[in-house]
């Protein structure tokens, strides 16, 4: 049985648990994912399953990709990811097989990997939560400046110095999120807390190893 699937973030809401406590949850549309390829230890050097998610018009794909889907009689998919499986478990999968949200059940803990929202080029106040410069005593045009970048002695900037730059659009993994509810018919998964990314963003879910 595979322990990882792909999904899409729908949004956030809140539910009540068995004790009557309100719990914030993220609504995810998980699957159905289709097995596009199988990597074996003998042929590829590792065992993995290649999954496809989200139907897409073939006009938006190149010819080689469309030919791959037509060869296996599979509807073209937008997102493709590989997930490692055991050498013996790889024998349980076939190309075209469907993997859904039934992989998980309430009470499971999952790790969610997604790309964060892209913020573009940002200054140090937004990017690193720096404080602002003084706004009195003649200072007029440097309120959001970072100030000094380093000491006078080294005569250089050290790697890793917090400065302005690109913010967001990074691959981030949030671990140990509790599965609150699973709706197999609608492919809906409710996870306690928040996950990275924007609405309708594609993400990967994996069962925790613990």
C-alpha positions as CSV (number, residue, x, y, z in Angstrom):
1,X,0.0,0.0,0.0
2,X,1.3,3.4,-0.9
3,X,1.6,6.0,1.9
4,X,1.8,9.1,-0.3
5,X,-0.6,10.8,-2.6
6,X,-1.2,14.2,-4.3
7,X,-4.0,16.6,-3.5
8,X,-5.2,20.2,-3.8
9,X,-5.9,22.8,-1.2
10,X,-9.5,23.9,-1.1
11,X,-9.5,26.3,1.9
12,X,-9.9,26.4,5.7
13,X,-12.9,26.0,8.0
14,X,-13.7,24.8,11.5
15,X,-15.3,21.7,13.0
16,X,-16.1,20.4,16.4
17,X,-14.4,17.3,17.8
18,X,-15.9,14.6,20.1
19,X,-15.3,16.7,23.1
20,X,-17.1,19.7,21.7
21,X,-14.0,21.8,21.1
22,X,-13.7,23.9,18.0
23,X,-10.8,22.8,15.7
24,X,-9.5,24.7,12.7
25,X,-9.0,22.4,9.7
26,X,-7.8,22.7,6.2
27,X,-9.9,21.1,3.5
28,X,-8.0,19.1,0.9
29,X,-9.1,17.4,-2.3
30,X,-7.0,14.3,-2.3
31,X,-6.9,12.3,-5.5
32,X,-8.0,10.4,-7.4
33,X,-4.4,9.9,-8.6
34,X,-3.4,7.6,-11.5
35,X,-0.3,5.5,-11.6
36,X,1.6,6.7,-14.6
37,X,4.8,4.7,-14.2
38,X,6.6,2.2,-12.0
39,X,10.3,2.4,-11.1
40,X,11.9,-0.9,-10.1
41,X,15.2,-1.6,-8.4
42,X,16.5,-3.8,-11.2
43,X,15.8,-1.4,-14.0
44,X,16.1,2.0,-12.4
45,X,18.1,1.4,-9.2
46,X,15.2,2.3,-6.9
47,X,11.6,1.5,-6.3
48,X,9.0,4.3,-6.8
49,X,5.5,4.9,-8.1
50,X,4.9,7.8,-10.5
51,X,1.5,9.5,-9.9
52,X,-0.5,12.0,-11.9
53,X,-3.1,14.4,-10.6
54,X,-5.5,17.0,-12.1
55,X,-6.8,16.5,-15.6
56,X,-5.6,19.0,-18.2
57,X,-6.2,19.7,-21.9
58,X,-3.5,18.0,-24.0
59,X,-3.1,21.3,-26.0
60,X,-1.2,22.7,-23.0
61,X,1.4,19.8,-23.1
62,X,4.2,19.0,-25.5
63,X,4.0,16.1,-28.0
64,X,6.2,13.7,-26.1
65,X,4.2,14.1,-22.9
66,X,0.9,13.6,-24.8
67,X,2.3,10.6,-26.5
68,X,3.3,9.1,-23.1
69,X,-0.3,9.4,-21.9
70,X,-1.8,8.0,-25.1
71,X,0.5,5.1,-25.0
72,X,-0.8,4.1,-21.6
73,X,-4.4,5.0,-22.4
74,X,-4.5,7.6,-19.6
75,X,-6.1,11.0,-19.5
76,X,-3.5,13.8,-19.6
77,X,-2.5,15.0,-16.1
78,X,-1.1,18.4,-15.1
79,X,0.9,17.4,-12.0
80,X,3.3,14.4,-11.8
81,X,5.3,13.3,-8.8
82,X,7.2,10.2,-7.7
83,X,6.9,8.5,-4.3
84,X,9.2,5.9,-3.0
85,X,7.8,2.5,-2.0
86,X,9.3,-0.8,-0.8
87,X,10.9,-3.3,-3.2
88,X,8.2,-5.9,-2.4
89,X,5.3,-3.4,-2.4
90,X,6.1,-2.2,-6.0
91,X,4.6,-5.5,-7.3
92,X,1.1,-4.4,-6.1
93,X,0.9,-1.5,-8.5
94,X,0.0,-1.4,-12.2
95,X,0.0,1.5,-14.7
96,X,-3.5,3.0,-14.8
97,X,-4.3,2.0,-11.2
98,X,-6.2,4.7,-9.2
99,X,-5.1,5.8,-5.8
100,X,-7.5,7.9,-3.7
101,X,-8.1,9.4,-0.3
102,X,-8.8,6.0,1.2
103,X,-5.1,5.7,1.9
104,X,-5.7,7.8,5.0
105,X,-8.1,7.4,7.9
106,X,-9.1,9.6,10.9
107,X,-6.4,9.6,13.5
108,X,-3.4,9.3,11.1
109,X,-0.6,11.9,11.1
110,X,0.6,13.2,7.8
111,X,3.4,15.4,6.4
112,X,2.3,17.9,3.8
113,X,4.7,19.4,1.2
114,X,3.7,22.3,-0.9
115,X,5.0,25.6,-2.4
116,X,4.5,28.7,-0.3
117,X,2.8,31.8,-1.7
118,X,5.2,33.9,-3.8
119,X,5.7,37.4,-2.4
120,X,8.2,38.6,-5.0
121,X,11.0,40.9,-4.0
122,X,10.6,42.0,-0.4
123,X,12.6,44.2,2.1
124,X,14.0,43.1,5.4
125,X,11.0,44.3,7.4
126,X,8.6,42.0,5.5
127,X,11.1,39.3,4.8
128,X,12.9,39.0,8.2
129,X,10.6,41.0,10.5
130,X,13.2,43.7,11.1
131,X,12.2,46.9,13.0
132,X,12.0,50.3,11.4
133,X,14.6,53.0,11.6
134,X,13.9,56.1,13.8
135,X,11.7,58.6,12.2
136,X,12.9,61.7,14.1
137,X,16.0,63.9,14.3
138,X,16.2,64.7,10.6
139,X,15.8,61.1,9.3
140,X,13.4,61.3,6.4
141,X,14.1,58.6,3.7
142,X,15.5,55.5,5.4
143,X,12.7,54.4,7.7
144,X,12.6,50.9,6.1
145,X,16.3,50.5,5.5
146,X,18.2,47.6,7.0
147,X,20.9,49.8,8.4
148,X,24.5,48.5,8.7
149,X,25.2,45.2,6.9
150,X,28.3,44.2,8.9
151,X,31.2,45.2,11.1
152,X,34.1,47.4,9.9
153,X,36.8,44.9,10.8
154,X,36.1,41.9,8.4
155,X,35.7,44.3,5.4
156,X,33.2,42.0,3.8
157,X,29.6,40.6,4.1
158,X,29.3,37.1,5.5
159,X,27.2,34.5,3.8
160,X,23.7,34.2,5.3
161,X,23.4,37.8,6.2
162,X,19.7,38.7,6.4
163,X,19.0,41.2,3.6
164,X,16.3,42.0,1.2
165,X,15.5,39.6,-1.6
166,X,13.0,37.0,-3.0
167,X,10.3,35.9,-0.6
168,X,8.1,32.9,-0.8
169,X,7.6,30.3,-3.6
170,X,9.7,27.8,-1.6
171,X,9.0,24.1,-1.1
172,X,8.0,23.7,2.6
173,X,7.0,20.6,4.5
174,X,4.8,20.8,7.6
175,X,5.0,17.6,9.7
176,X,2.7,15.7,12.1
177,X,-0.6,17.1,11.1
178,X,-3.6,15.2,12.4
179,X,-6.3,13.8,10.0
180,X,-9.6,14.8,11.5
181,X,-12.0,13.3,8.9
182,X,-12.0,11.5,5.5
183,X,-14.8,11.6,2.9
184,X,-14.1,8.8,0.4
185,X,-17.0,9.6,-1.8
186,X,-16.0,13.3,-2.4
187,X,-12.3,12.7,-2.1
188,X,-12.1,15.2,0.8
189,X,-9.6,15.2,3.6
190,X,-9.8,17.4,6.7
191,X,-6.5,18.1,8.4
192,X,-6.0,19.9,11.7
193,X,-4.2,23.2,11.3
194,X,-2.9,25.0,8.2
195,X,-0.8,23.9,5.3
196,X,1.5,25.9,3.0
197,X,0.4,27.3,-0.4
198,X,-2.6,29.1,-1.9
199,X,-6.0,27.9,-2.7
200,X,-6.2,25.3,-5.5
201,X,-2.5,24.7,-5.1
202,X,-1.2,21.2,-5.6
203,X,0.5,19.5,-2.7
204,X,1.9,16.1,-1.6
205,X,0.8,14.1,1.5
206,X,2.7,11.3,3.2
207,X,2.0,9.3,6.3
208,X,4.4,10.0,9.1
209,X,7.0,7.4,9.8
210,X,6.5,7.5,13.5
